[in-house]
Amino acid sequence: LSARLVWVLGSGGLLGSHLVDHFSQSPEVTLWTSPQARFTWLDPAKLLAELEAAAAAFADAISSGEHSSWVMLWAAGAGIVGTSAAELDAETEALGRVLERLAAKLPRDPHGAPDRPGCVFLASSAGGVYGQCAELPATESSPLQPRSDYGRQKIRQEQLVARWAAAHSISCLIARISNLYGPGQNLRKPQGLISHLARNLILNRPVQVYVPLDTVRDYIHAADCARTIVASVARLFRERALAAKPLSVVKIFASEQPTCIAVLLGIFSRIGRRRPRIIQATSPHTRLQPSRLSFRTQVWPETSSCEIGLPAGVMETYQYMLARYQRGQLG
Ligand SMILES: NC(=O)c1ccc[n+]([C@@H]2O[C@H](COP(=O)([O-])OP(=O)(O)OC[C@H]3O[C@@H](n4cnc5c(N)ncnc54)[C@H](OP(=O)(O)O)[C@@H]3O)[C@@H](O)[C@H]2O)c1
């Protein structure tokens, strides 16, 4: 038995694409891709059938017997703060279907236990689940206090994964991630302030900002987050081997560098040699945005490696957008 079999769901997204990059550099990993390259996310009936077929095919690949362990990473999900509860429910249902199908098809030993170690990873949201946390920085032992439907749905997804993992003797890693940024962010979402600032600075357009400029967030580069996830998965399997039983781990993935929007604007001013134009606006979702978020992990802190400082990461994102602009791909 050799490499670990790894399936990333949401592989074309900001986090998913960086996870694929980092896992493909790991010699102990074989990346599995579903026969269907892209899922029909916006057609629920089609989507559920496609996801079930993919989960069954992944279980078959595990059964083929060539891999010592496996990991399924749920880095999918289009929801953000302000997404309707119905749309968020659909995402949780999709996750549930993948888990159900996987459980039904996983190879088992004569006692009914999984025949080799496996792990399910969930991309949850630190800002979502700790949205009203009064004592900062929030850690894994802080109370869960969501402020939005998005945060409440992330808690439901965490519980779904943890319950499923316990019921099927499989490990799980729940990642409470702060604000991701970096090349590859979906500009169609009203999320990802750094990417929107970079694009609009290049296009000389103003950016609408829906929160005060002293709003504090924790920005983590998607590459740093992916590197830490890959290291945490490896660690989980090492510890699981020592414990000789499945593990359930919840960990915060954050840069642990609280930054206010005004500081971001200063970084952009230096890069673009002019100040980004801002329109301060309000939206019905402004009240769902806490004024300050900061995080600290107490779980495997030595596994967290944030190598990309914010000025360098912002510069990289800006240059990525500039290259797209020069190719005529930035609208
Ligand atoms: N961005 C952040 O700051 C942040 C912070 C904390 C947690 N998270 C969580 O991390 C995960 C990934 O975030 P991301 O920023 O990388 O997202 P993203 O760039 O928008 O990518 C998400 C991926 O999800 C799939 N997808 C598209 N529409 C979907 C739908 N309606 N329902 C479910 N999946 C859909 C697509 O997968 P394919 O590529 O396979 O088509 C897409 O590439 C999400 O669950 C998000 O809630 C994000």
The ligand as an SDF file (V2000), in Angstrom:
LIG
                    3D

 48 52  0  0  0  0  0  0  0  0999 V2000
  -13.2140   32.8660    0.8930 N   0  0  0  0  0  0  0  0  0  0  0  0
  -13.1630   33.0040    2.2040 C   0  0  0  0  0  0  0  0  0  0  0  0
  -12.7340   34.0500    2.7340 O   0  0  0  0  0  0  0  0  0  0  0  0
  -13.6000   31.8680    3.0960 C   0  0  0  0  0  0  0  0  0  0  0  0
  -13.4100   31.9800    4.4820 C   0  0  0  0  0  0  0  0  0  0  0  0
  -13.8280   30.9450    5.3170 C   0  0  0  0  0  0  0  0  0  0  0  0
  -14.4000   29.8220    4.7760 C   0  0  0  0  0  0  0  0  0  0  0  0
  -14.5670   29.7360    3.4330 N   0  0  0  0  0  0  0  0  0  0  0  0
  -15.2060   28.5290    2.9010 C   0  0  0  0  0  0  0  0  0  0  0  0
  -14.2700   27.8380    2.1040 O   0  0  0  0  0  0  0  0  0  0  0  0
  -14.9260   27.2100    1.0020 C   0  0  0  0  0  0  0  0  0  0  0  0
  -14.2510   27.6570   -0.2840 C   0  0  0  0  0  0  0  0  0  0  0  0
  -14.2750   29.0640   -0.3840 O   0  0  0  0  0  0  0  0  0  0  0  0
  -13.6520   29.7950   -1.6660 P   0  0  0  0  0  0  0  0  0  0  0  0
  -13.5290   31.2280   -1.3120 O   0  0  0  0  0  0  0  0  0  0  0  0
  -12.4830   29.0270   -2.1540 O   0  0  0  0  0  0  0  0  0  0  0  0
  -14.8780   29.6590   -2.6720 O   0  0  0  0  0  0  0  0  0  0  0  0
  -14.9100   29.8500   -4.2750 P   0  0  0  0  0  0  0  0  0  0  0  0
  -13.6370   30.4060   -4.7850 O   0  0  0  0  0  0  0  0  0  0  0  0
  -16.1670   30.5920   -4.5830 O   0  0  0  0  0  0  0  0  0  0  0  0
  -15.0280   28.3580   -4.7960 O   0  0  0  0  0  0  0  0  0  0  0  0
  -15.9900   27.4990   -4.3230 C   0  0  0  0  0  0  0  0  0  0  0  0
  -16.1290   26.3010   -5.2310 C   0  0  0  0  0  0  0  0  0  0  0  0
  -17.3520   25.7050   -4.8170 O   0  0  0  0  0  0  0  0  0  0  0  0
  -18.0340   25.2060   -5.9250 C   0  0  0  0  0  0  0  0  0  0  0  0
  -19.3330   25.8900   -6.0480 N   0  0  0  0  0  0  0  0  0  0  0  0
  -19.7370   26.8100   -6.9460 C   0  0  0  0  0  0  0  0  0  0  0  0
  -21.0290   27.1200   -6.7390 N   0  0  0  0  0  0  0  0  0  0  0  0
  -21.4500   26.3660   -5.6860 C   0  0  0  0  0  0  0  0  0  0  0  0
  -22.6830   26.2070   -5.0040 C   0  0  0  0  0  0  0  0  0  0  0  0
  -23.7730   26.9070   -5.3530 N   0  0  0  0  0  0  0  0  0  0  0  0
  -22.7340   25.3540   -3.9530 N   0  0  0  0  0  0  0  0  0  0  0  0
  -21.6630   24.6630   -3.5710 C   0  0  0  0  0  0  0  0  0  0  0  0
  -20.4590   24.7580   -4.2020 N   0  0  0  0  0  0  0  0  0  0  0  0
  -20.3530   25.6010   -5.2390 C   0  0  0  0  0  0  0  0  0  0  0  0
  -17.1670   25.4150   -7.1530 C   0  0  0  0  0  0  0  0  0  0  0  0
  -16.4390   24.2010   -7.2930 O   0  0  0  0  0  0  0  0  0  0  0  0
  -15.8070   23.6530   -8.6820 P   0  0  0  0  0  0  0  0  0  0  0  0
  -14.5120   24.3480   -8.7810 O   0  0  0  0  0  0  0  0  0  0  0  0
  -15.6850   22.1930   -8.4480 O   0  0  0  0  0  0  0  0  0  0  0  0
  -16.7590   24.0130   -9.7580 O   0  0  0  0  0  0  0  0  0  0  0  0
  -16.2860   26.5840   -6.7300 C   0  0  0  0  0  0  0  0  0  0  0  0
  -15.0600   26.5910   -7.3980 O   0  0  0  0  0  0  0  0  0  0  0  0
  -16.4010   27.6070    1.1030 C   0  0  0  0  0  0  0  0  0  0  0  0
  -17.1050   26.5920    1.7620 O   0  0  0  0  0  0  0  0  0  0  0  0
  -16.3710   28.8410    1.9830 C   0  0  0  0  0  0  0  0  0  0  0  0
  -17.5730   29.0080    2.7230 O   0  0  0  0  0  0  0  0  0  0  0  0
  -14.1800   30.7260    2.5790 C   0  0  0  0  0  0  0  0  0  0  0  0
  1  2  1  0
  2  3  2  0
  2  4  1  0
  4  5  1  0
  4 48  2  0
  5  6  2  0
  6  7  1  0
  7  8  2  0
  8  9  1  0
  8 48  1  0
  9 10  1  0
  9 46  1  0
 10 11  1  0
 11 12  1  0
 11 44  1  0
 12 13  1  0
 13 14  1  0
 14 15  2  0
 14 16  1  0
 14 17  1  0
 17 18  1  0
 18 19  2  0
 18 20  1  0
 18 21  1  0
 21 22  1  0
 22 23  1  0
 23 24  1  0
 23 42  1  0
 24 25  1  0
 25 26  1  0
 25 36  1  0
 26 27  1  0
 26 35  1  0
 27 28  2  0
 28 29  1  0
 29 30  1  0
 29 35  2  0
 30 31  1  0
 30 32  2  0
 32 33  1  0
 33 34  2  0
 34 35  1  0
 36 37  1  0
 36 42  1  0
 37 38  1  0
 38 39  2  0
 38 40  1  0
 38 41  1  0
 42 43  1  0
 44 45  1  0
 44 46  1  0
 46 47  1  0
M  CHG  2   8   1  16  -1
M  END
$$$$
